[in-house]
Amino acid sequence: MIITLTIDRFEEENAVLLTENGEIIIWPKNKLPEAAAEGAILKFSILRSEEEEKEKRELAKEILNEIMDTKQ
């Protein structure tokens, strides 16, 4: 999924971003591209990482098994 955002304004250390349907997102200025200015159009890509989710579930399972002192 790709979301288009516009930098509406800056407030202290944050940028106020607007979605295409007018929703507001507050984002840290230091996480924006270097030359980003008011009115700039940004494209955010949102991806799901199933592999990372699986790794985290496995790690959580290992930790629980260790805590409970059980064998897998």
C-alpha positions as CSV (number, residue, x, y, z in Angstrom):
1,M,0.0,0.0,0.0
2,I,1.3,3.4,-0.9
3,I,0.0,6.5,0.9
4,T,0.5,10.0,-0.5
5,L,1.0,12.7,2.1
6,T,1.6,16.5,1.9
7,I,3.7,18.4,4.4
8,D,1.2,20.9,5.7
9,R,3.4,22.7,8.3
10,F,6.1,22.2,10.9
11,E,5.4,22.5,14.6
12,E,8.5,22.4,16.8
13,E,10.3,19.1,16.1
14,N,7.3,17.6,14.2
15,A,5.8,17.8,10.7
16,V,2.1,17.9,10.3
17,L,1.3,15.7,7.3
18,L,-2.0,15.5,5.5
19,T,-3.4,12.5,3.8
20,E,-5.4,12.8,0.5
21,N,-8.6,12.6,2.5
22,G,-7.6,15.3,5.0
23,E,-6.5,13.1,7.9
24,I,-3.5,14.5,10.0
25,I,-0.4,12.5,10.8
26,I,2.3,13.9,13.1
27,W,5.8,12.8,12.1
28,P,9.2,13.6,13.5
29,K,11.0,16.2,11.2
30,N,14.3,14.3,11.6
31,K,12.6,11.2,9.9
32,L,11.8,13.2,6.7
33,P,14.0,13.6,3.6
34,E,16.6,16.2,4.1
35,A,15.2,18.9,1.8
36,A,11.6,18.4,2.8
37,A,9.6,21.6,3.0
38,E,6.0,22.7,3.4
39,G,4.0,21.7,0.5
40,A,6.3,18.7,-0.4
41,I,4.5,15.6,-1.5
42,L,5.7,12.4,0.1
43,K,5.0,8.7,-0.7
44,F,4.9,6.3,2.2
45,S,5.0,2.6,1.5
46,I,3.4,0.3,4.0
47,L,4.4,-3.3,3.8
48,R,3.7,-6.3,6.0
49,S,6.8,-8.5,6.8
50,E,5.4,-12.0,7.4
51,E,9.0,-13.4,7.8
52,E,9.8,-10.9,10.6
53,E,6.4,-11.7,12.3
54,K,7.2,-15.4,12.1
55,E,10.7,-14.8,13.6
56,K,9.3,-12.8,16.5
57,R,6.6,-15.5,17.2
58,E,9.3,-18.2,17.2
59,L,11.5,-16.1,19.6
60,A,8.5,-15.5,21.9
61,K,7.8,-19.2,21.9
62,E,11.4,-20.0,22.7
63,I,11.4,-17.5,25.6
64,L,8.2,-18.8,27.0
65,N,9.4,-22.4,26.7
66,E,12.6,-21.4,28.5
67,I,10.7,-19.6,31.3
68,M,8.4,-22.6,31.7
69,D,11.3,-25.0,31.4
70,T,9.6,-27.2,28.8
71,K,10.8,-29.0,25.7
72,Q,9.4,-28.1,22.3
